[in-house]
Amino acid sequence: QQPPVQRPPAQQPPQARPQPAPTQPVDEDTDNDGGTVFSTSIANSHKPNLAARSGGAALVLAGMCPQGHPNPPDQEACRRCGAAVDRANPKLVARPVMATLVTSGGATADLSDTVLIGRSPSPQQGDANPMLLPVPSPNSDISRTHVRVAVREWDVVATDLHSTNGTLVVRPGEAAERMTPGAPLVVPLGTVLDLGDGATITIGEPA
């Protein structure tokens, strides 16, 4: 089990209850370049089925801009095109790529769920189908599975997995600090994780 992030709990959609067949037309799902979008009234009562219809991807509540780009529901301007976000009518959408991880060696990984990083990473308990991102460690200073970078709702969360030599985190404009092993830490885009042995991971803008 992963330790909880110290943030206010995300609001969850209400539990589904059997409903009679609608007598009025309802919104149909539509496609856009940010993922499949569903009206919240339908999505809240059929979320498991919608997850299957969206390829098994996790669903998040999003505010949409006129171009159909998903954004955090409380965001005013679209993170992709800068247009105004409709915050009054949030939708459930297939979670988009939240960041691109870039190693100091030039390897990249799109972050839409969980990425495990180390000199020879392997899945950890509680991680469902994580992406594995190996980094070289000539002196074996980096642990086999050193750090987890994952998405929780709209946050990017990094966790040092009790690595042998620890992980430094450098947020934009701030001094480096050592991560507390096992404690999930919300990190903004532009953050650099220093795993030691010359290996760093930059949490960059999604491609």
C-alpha positions, 0 to 999 in steps of 0.5 A: 500500500502506498502512503497517502499524499498529504492533500485535501481528499479528492471529491469522488463521484457518487456511487451508482444506483439502478436508474429507470430508463430515461424518458428524455434524450441524454448526451452521448459520448464524444471524441476529442484529442484529449481523450473520450469525454462523457457527460458527468450525469452519465459518467457518474452512474456508469464509471466502470463501464466507461473506463472499459470503453476508454481502453481501461484508462483512468478517468479524471474530472476535467474542465474543457476549453473550446478546443476540447483540451482537458484541464484541472477543473479549477483552472481558468486558462487551458494549459495547452492553448491558453483559451478559457476553461469552462469550469462550470461544466466539468466532464469525466475524461480519460486521463491525459499524459501529465508530464514527460520524464527525461533522464540525464542520458536522454531517455524519455517516458510519458507519464499518465499513470506510474513510472518506476525508475532505478538501475533495474526496476521491477513492479512493486506491490500496489502498482498496476502495470507500471512503466519501467525506466532503467537508468545506468549506475556505473557505481551501483549507487542507484537502487534497483527500484529507486523512485516512483513517479506517479499521477494522482488526479491532476498531481504528479507525485514522486516517492523515494522507495527507501533507496540506499543512497536517497534522492534529492529533489530540486523544484524550480527556483528552489534549493535541493532537498532530500526526499523522505523515504516512503513519503509521497511528494507532490512535484510541479513540472520542471522539478529535477530528481537527482538519484545520484551516480550522475543520474537525474530525472527531469519532470517536463511538460507533456509532449 
